[in-house]
Amino acid sequence: MYGNGYAYGNWAIVITIILISLFFIFKFLPMRTSMHKHSGGALIAFIVMLVSNVLIVFGMLMYYRLVRKEEQEALEKFPEQYRKYMLQIPMFFPKLTILIAFNSNMKR
């Protein structure tokens, strides 16, 4: 299903994020004065927040690329059936009418 290569292949971005994170850690983490020591927790929290937000966005983008690639493979393998499926079911977020119909069927 995934072919011969990796699903996303943007390892340069991953390495760049890691290098930027290491730069901030090694540049600002050595706390030499008492003021630095008192504000060190805020710095560490900022670095963790920055890295986690970047990784979340990166993960969402990579997931989107993976979904698009799998969608193309499904279209090649099942052209008519998958086009009908695509018209009924959205890519990421379900339609409210589908959820309402599902809930009403579950109550019966």
N, C-alpha and C positions, 0 to 999 in steps of 0.2 A: 504494500500500500504506500509506503513512503519512498520508494525508489532507491537509488543507490547512494544518494548524498544525504547530508543532514537536513533536518526539516527547516532550519533557519540559517545557519551558516554565517552569522555575524559575530564571530569570535573576536574580531578587532574591537568591536564596541565593548564587549565584556572585559577584555584586557585593558582598554582605556579607562573604564569605570574603576577597575581595581587599582590601576596606577594613580588615578586622581585621588581615590580614597586613601591610598598609602601616603601620597604626598601630604594631604591634610593631616593625617595622623602623625607622621614623623616631623612635620614642620611646626605644628602648634601644640602637640601633646607634651613635649618636655616642659614642665612647669618649674621655672627657676625662682620666681619670687612668690611671696605669700599671696599676692593678689591673683597670680596665675593659678595657684593651688586652690584658691577659693572658687574661682570661676571655671575650673577644669571640668567639673561635672556638666556644666552647661555646654562646654565645647564638645565633650564626648557625646552628649545627647544630640547636639546639632549634627555632628558627623554621622551618627547612627541614623538620624532622621533623613539626612540628605541621601545617604547611600540606599536606605530602604525605599525611599520615594523613587529614586532613579531606577532601582531594580524592579519595582512594581510596574512602572511605565514601560520599561524594557521588556518585561515579561508579557505585558498585555500586547505590545507590538509583535513580539515573536509568536504569541498564540494566534493573533490575527493572520499573520503570514502562513502559519501552519494550517489554519482553517481554510484559507483561500487555496492553498496547494491541494489539500484533500478534496475540496469542492471541485477543482479542475479535474482531478483524477476520477472522481465519481461521475462527472459529466462525460468524460471520455469512455468510461466503462458502461454506464447506464444513461445514455443521453435523454431519451424521452421520459423515463420514469423519474429521473432526478430533476428534470425541469419542472415536472408536475409537483414534485415534493417541494421544490424551491418556491413555487407560487403559493403553496399552502402554509409552509413553515418558515418563519424568518431565521436569519443566520444566528443571531445571538439572543435576542429578547423575545419571548413568546408573546403572541397577540393575546389581549385580554379576553377576546371572544373564545379562544381555545381553552383558556383556563376556566372561564365560566362554564363552558360546555362540559369540561372534564369534571368540575365540582358538582354540577347538576347530575351527571351520570353516576357519580360516586354516592350521592344521597339516595338513589333509588334502590 
